[in-house]
Amino acid sequence: MTCINDGGKQDIIRDLPEAHFPTNFPVKQYRTTRKLYFGGRPFVQVIDPEDEDLRDHGAWLQSLGVKAVLQLPVIFERNFVGWIPVHSNISREPWSEADIHQANQMANELAIGLRIKELADQARESAILKERAEFAREIHDTLAQDFLGILIQLEVAEELCGKDEEGFREQLARLNHLAKQGLQEARRSIRSLRSPEILSDNLVAMIKRDIKTNLQNVPIFVEESTPFPDIVNDAKYEIYRIVSEALANAVRHADAQEIVVMFTAAPNLSIQIRDDGIGIPSIAQDSQCHGMEIMHERAHKIGAEISIDTYAKSGTTVNVAIPPTLALYRDEGNRGRD
């Protein structure tokens, strides 16, 4: 490939000494490249030392014994991408019409390949930006919940200041606890970013690791009524985040003394997070709404469904129904995708 179009200037791609080629090649300045740019057809150029177009590298081509060059334009959807020179040491009719036609087809295929690569790069960049935006929103919502809780407690502390010294000190202790929880949750969200390390385990192992690392203050039991299959990676990450959010809510807001996470594979794939806490009290509903909204969004993205049952002083149960098409059954004879 001799050049790539870049705003009218052509960056030379070469394995040649820099003395023989300029760094940039202005397409419309030379007769040869103008013919390629505006004509859009291949042609044979005989090497002539007196040719003005060859003043930069004609002598070098001659030193290699090059007597003719087949100039092939690389064009995609009428856009000039660049060109390919094919050198020959035969001066008279080095290529047949069939040769030129075949070479031109190869140049067209190259143009398509370059366009596919460009689109793939754009898609990859778009995916990175989208994931960063989602992560930024999660962090924002997590911090918003924590700050809302702190503000509520500050209002209570303000009311107690100068009136109830003991109550005021208890409120300060709660504020300190909330601030530490918020910091821990922010760090936990950062650690939970999608990465090969996180997704290397199956879903059950991922949840157990999250509990061991971040949720040690409350007894949490993970059970499988039947062996639970692994889940395709994109969906596995979303489910992992849903379960993590449900566990965090139970620990932080429901005052749960015990939590059970039940994985069920038959007759349907589902995960149940059940706690014995106080339910979702009215004071916590507003601060939890962002987290619940994100949980539902994650479920909707992969075709899963979430139902939440909560009763005052009777605990909360979060049910996650998972489409069977997301399962990876690795044992022979089982249905699903591998």
C-alpha positions in Angstrom: 0.0 0.0 0.0 1.6 3.2 -1.1 -0.7 5.7 0.7 -3.7 6.2 2.8 -5.9 9.2 2.1 -5.9 11.7 5.0 -7.6 15.0 4.3 -6.0 15.3 0.8 -2.5 14.5 2.1 -1.3 10.9 1.6 0.7 9.3 4.3 3.2 7.0 2.7 3.4 3.4 4.1 6.7 2.0 3.0 9.7 -0.1 3.9 12.0 2.3 2.0 14.8 4.7 3.1 13.2 8.0 3.9 15.5 9.7 1.4 13.5 8.2 -1.5 10.0 9.2 -0.5 8.4 12.3 1.0 6.5 11.9 4.3 3.3 13.2 2.7 2.2 13.0 -0.9 -0.2 15.8 -2.1 -2.5 13.8 -4.4 -3.7 16.6 -6.6 -0.2 18.0 -7.2 1.1 15.1 -9.5 -0.3 14.1 -12.8 -0.1 10.4 -11.9 -2.1 10.7 -8.7 -4.5 13.2 -10.3 -5.3 10.6 -12.9 -5.9 8.0 -10.2 -7.9 10.4 -8.0 -10.2 11.8 -10.7 -10.2 8.9 -13.2 -10.6 6.1 -10.7 -9.2 3.5 -13.1 -5.9 1.5 -13.2 -3.2 2.4 -15.8 0.3 1.5 -16.7 3.0 4.1 -16.2 6.3 3.6 -18.0 9.3 4.9 -16.0 10.9 7.9 -17.6 13.7 9.7 -15.8 12.5 13.0 -17.3 9.0 12.6 -16.0 8.3 15.4 -13.5 6.1 13.1 -11.4 9.1 10.8 -10.7 11.5 13.5 -9.6 11.3 12.3 -6.0 11.9 8.6 -6.6 12.4 7.9 -10.3 16.2 7.4 -10.0 15.7 5.0 -7.1 13.1 2.9 -9.1 15.5 2.8 -12.1 18.3 1.6 -9.8 16.1 -1.4 -8.9 15.5 -2.1 -12.6 11.8 -1.0 -12.5 10.7 -0.1 -16.0 6.9 0.1 -15.6 4.4 0.5 -12.8 0.8 -0.6 -12.7 -1.0 2.1 -10.7 -4.1 0.7 -9.0 -6.5 3.1 -7.3 -8.1 1.9 -4.0 -11.7 3.3 -4.0 -14.6 2.6 -1.7 -18.1 4.0 -2.6 -16.5 6.7 -4.9 -14.1 7.7 -2.1 -10.4 7.7 -3.0 -8.6 5.8 -0.2 -5.2 5.4 -1.8 -3.4 3.5 -4.4 -1.1 0.4 -4.9 1.9 0.5 -7.3 2.9 -2.8 -8.9 6.4 -2.7 -10.3 7.7 -4.6 -13.3 11.2 -4.9 -14.9 9.5 -5.4 -18.4 9.0 -2.2 -20.3 6.6 -3.4 -23.0 3.2 -4.7 -22.1 4.2 -6.3 -18.8 0.6 -7.0 -17.9 -2.3 -8.3 -19.9 -5.8 -6.9 -19.7 -6.8 -9.9 -17.7 -3.9 -9.2 -15.2 -5.0 -5.6 -14.8 -8.6 -6.6 -14.3 -7.7 -9.2 -11.6 -5.4 -6.7 -9.9 -8.1 -4.1 -9.9 -10.5 -6.5 -8.3 -8.0 -7.2 -5.6 -7.6 -3.4 -5.0 -11.4 -3.1 -4.7 -11.4 -6.0 -2.1 -8.7 -4.2 -0.2 -10.9 -1.0 -0.1 -13.7 -3.1 1.4 -11.4 -4.6 4.0 -10.1 -1.2 5.0 -13.7 0.1 5.4 -14.6 -3.0 7.5 -11.6 -2.3 9.7 -12.6 1.3 10.0 -16.2 0.4 11.0 -14.9 -2.2 13.5 -12.6 0.4 15.1 -15.6 2.8 15.3 -17.8 0.1 16.9 -15.1 -0.8 19.4 -14.6 2.9 20.4 -18.4 3.3 20.7 -18.6 0.3 23.0 -15.9 1.6 25.2 -17.6 5.0 25.4 -20.9 3.4 26.2 -19.4 1.3 29.0 -17.7 4.3 30.5 -20.9 6.2 30.4 -22.8 3.4 32.1 -20.1 3.0 34.8 -20.1 6.8 35.4 -23.9 6.7 35.9 -23.6 3.8 38.3 -21.0 5.6 40.4 -23.1 8.7 40.3 -26.2 6.9 41.4 -24.4 5.0 44.1 -22.9 8.3 45.5 -26.3 10.0 45.1 -27.9 7.3 47.3 -25.2 7.7 49.9 -25.3 11.5 49.9 -29.1 11.5 50.2 -28.9 9.2 53.3 -26.3 11.4 54.8 -28.4 14.6 54.2 -31.4 13.0 55.9 -29.3 12.0 58.9 -27.8 15.5 59.0 -31.2 17.1 59.2 -32.0 14.8 62.1 -28.7 15.7 63.8 -29.4 19.4 63.3 -32.7 19.0 65.1 -31.0 17.2 68.0 -28.1 19.6 68.3 -28.3 21.5 71.7 -31.4 19.6 72.7 -30.4 16.0 73.1 -26.7 15.5 73.5 -26.9 11.7 73.6 -29.1 11.5 70.6 -26.9 14.0 68.8 -23.8 11.8 69.4 -25.7 8.7 68.2 -26.7 10.6 65.0 -23.0 11.5 64.4 -22.1 7.8 64.8 -24.8 7.0 62.2 -23.4 9.6 59.8 -19.9 8.3 60.2 -21.2 4.8 59.5 -23.0 6.0 56.4 -20.0 7.8 55.1 -17.8 4.7 55.5 -20.5 2.6 53.8 -20.6 5.0 50.9 -16.8 4.9 50.4 -16.8 1.1 50.6 -19.6 0.9 48.1 -17.8 3.2 45.6 -14.7 1.1 45.9 -16.8 -2.0 45.4 -18.3 -0.6 42.3 -14.9 0.1 40.9 -13.7 -3.4 41.7 -16.8 -4.8 40.0 -15.9 -3.3 36.6 -16.2 -5.8 33.7 -12.9 -7.5 33.2 -11.5 -10.9 32.1 -10.6 -11.6 35.8 -14.2 -11.0 36.9 -15.8 -13.1 34.1 -13.3 -15.9 34.3 -15.4 -17.7 37.0 -18.9 -19.0 36.6 -21.8 -16.9 38.0 -22.1 -18.7 41.3 -18.4 -18.4 42.0 -18.5 -14.7 41.1 -21.3 -14.0 43.6 -19.5 -16.0 46.4 -16.3 -14.0 45.8 -18.3 -10.7 45.9 -19.8 -11.7 49.2 -16.5 -12.8 50.7 -14.8 -9.6 49.6 -17.4 -6.9 50.3 -20.3 -8.3 52.4 -18.8 -10.0 55.5 -21.0 -8.2 58.2 -24.1 -10.3 57.5 -24.4 -14.1 57.2 -25.1 -14.8 53.5 -25.8 -18.3 52.3 -25.4 -19.3 48.7 -27.4 -22.4 47.7 -28.1 -24.3 44.4 -31.2 -26.4 44.3 -29.8 -28.0 41.1 -26.4 -27.5 39.4 -26.5 -24.0 37.9 -25.0 -23.6 34.3 -22.6 -20.8 33.4 -24.0 -17.8 31.5 -22.8 -16.1 28.4 -20.3 -13.3 29.4 -22.3 -10.2 28.6 -25.4 -11.5 30.3 -23.4 -12.9 33.2 -21.9 -9.5 34.0 -25.4 -7.9 34.1 -26.8 -10.6 36.3 -23.8 -10.4 38.6 -24.5 -6.7 39.0 -28.2 -7.2 39.7 -27.5 -9.7 42.4 -24.7 -7.5 43.9 -27.1 -4.5 44.0 -29.9 -6.6 45.7 -27.4 -7.9 48.3 -26.1 -4.4 49.0 -29.6 -3.1 49.4 -30.5 -5.9 51.9 -27.3 -5.2 53.9 -27.5 -1.4 53.9 -31.2 -0.6 54.0 -33.1 -3.6 55.3 -31.2 -4.3 58.5 -31.1 -8.0 57.5 -29.7 -10.6 59.9 -29.5 -13.3 57.3 -29.7 -13.5 53.5 -30.1 -16.5 51.3 -29.2 -16.5 47.6 -30.8 -19.5 45.8 -29.7 -20.5 42.3 -32.3 -22.7 40.5 -31.7 -24.3 37.1 -34.9 -26.4 36.7 -37.6 -26.2 35.6 -36.5 -22.6 34.8 -33.3 -20.6 35.4 -33.8 -18.2 38.2 -32.0 -16.6 41.2 -33.7 -15.6 44.4 -32.3 -13.2 47.0 -34.2 -13.5 50.2 -33.6 -11.5 53.4 -35.2 -11.4 56.8 -35.0 -7.6 57.2 -37.5 -4.9 57.7 -38.5 -4.7 54.1 -38.1 -1.5 52.2 -39.2 1.3 54.6 -40.6 4.5 53.2 -37.5 6.5 54.3 -35.4 4.2 52.1 -37.6 4.0 49.0 -36.4 7.2 47.5 -32.8 6.5 48.1 -33.1 3.0 46.6 -35.1 3.9 43.5 -32.0 4.6 41.4 -30.5 1.3 42.3 -33.8 -0.6 41.6 -34.2 1.3 38.3 -30.7 0.2 37.2 -31.5 -3.4 38.2 -34.6 -3.4 36.0 -32.6 -1.8 33.1 -29.9 -4.4 33.3 -32.5 -7.2 33.3 -34.4 -5.7 30.3 -31.1 -5.5 28.4 -30.6 -9.3 28.5 -34.3 -10.3 28.4 -34.4 -11.2 32.1 -37.2 -10.3 34.4 -37.1 -9.0 38.0 -39.9 -9.1 40.6 -39.6 -7.7 44.1 -41.8 -8.6 47.1 -41.3 -6.6 50.2 -43.4 -6.3 53.4 -42.8 -4.2 56.5 -40.8 -6.2 59.1 -41.2 -9.4 57.0 -38.2 -9.1 54.7 -37.7 -8.7 51.0 -37.4 -11.3 48.2 -35.9 -10.4 44.8 -36.6 -12.9 42.0 -34.5 -12.8 38.8 -35.9 -15.0 35.9 -33.2 -15.7 33.3 -34.0 -16.8 29.7 -32.7 -20.3 29.0 -31.0 -19.1 25.8 -28.4 -17.4 28.0 -27.2 -20.6 29.6 -24.0 -22.4 28.6 -24.6 -26.2 29.1 -21.2 -27.9 28.8 -22.3 -31.5 29.6 -23.2 -33.7 26.7 -26.9 -34.3 26.2 -27.9 -31.0 27.7 -29.6 -28.3 25.8 -28.4 -24.8 25.3 -25.4 -23.1 23.7 -21.7 -23.9 24.3 
